[in-house]
Amino acid sequence: MPPLWKSPLYLAFAALLASCTVSGTRYSSGRDVWGHRPGPKGFSTVIIDAGHGGKDAGATSRSTGQREKDLTLDMAMRLRAELGGDFQTLLMRDDDTFVDLDERVIRANRYGDAILVSLHFNSGPSHVRGPETYYWRVDSHGLASRLQRMMSATSPAESANRGLVRRRLRLTRNPAIPCVLLECGYLSHPVESQLIADSAYRQQLAAAIAAAIRAQSAMGDAGTGSLPPPIYAPPSRPTDTRE
Ligand SMILES: [Zn+2]
């Protein structure tokens, strides 16, 4: 049996939904809320989302004691500086405050000609290392591919990680604009966490992310392979696993 969101009934419901309200944002029926279209080119705005914050510290490195929420804010500042005057840049948070994931989606949806890049650091078994990129929408595949390629080129080695992953998360499915979630490396890996603690390495990572964003804006999806198939999955909920 196909999953619920591939059933004819659900597709009909999805079409109806496309003319209504999703995640607090009103769409016209001509707009594809699912993002089933080629990736963006020539966009003007980059929304930079520093993951976690405030009461939500995210992961903490056992070897360096660094907290994910501090590192993501640091990366957000570096990425904004790297993007310079090429784009309008907006920070989802610029200090140590908690912002709910659904609130982040609502804020992102205030901008039309924009992409959303959510920054995180990962945690897992101690042998796993390297950056990972998560996307869901068809229009986010090219950007995600570029980001994973550029981050991997910066990271000295990858092992056992998941690389480029299509996963429905609140920040990869629910925004109405192309959106990606970056796990910039594993705080749980003894060597990678030491690298991440080095500000020069974080600067290199930020430069790699900026280069991928610039390439996407200049070329669209050209050279990033064929688009993935559409998937009609409903908005992601807090109860979904692996957020
Ligand atoms: Zn995180």
Residues whose N, C-alpha, C, O or C-beta is under 5 A from the ligand:
A	BS01	ZN	G51 G58 H120 F121
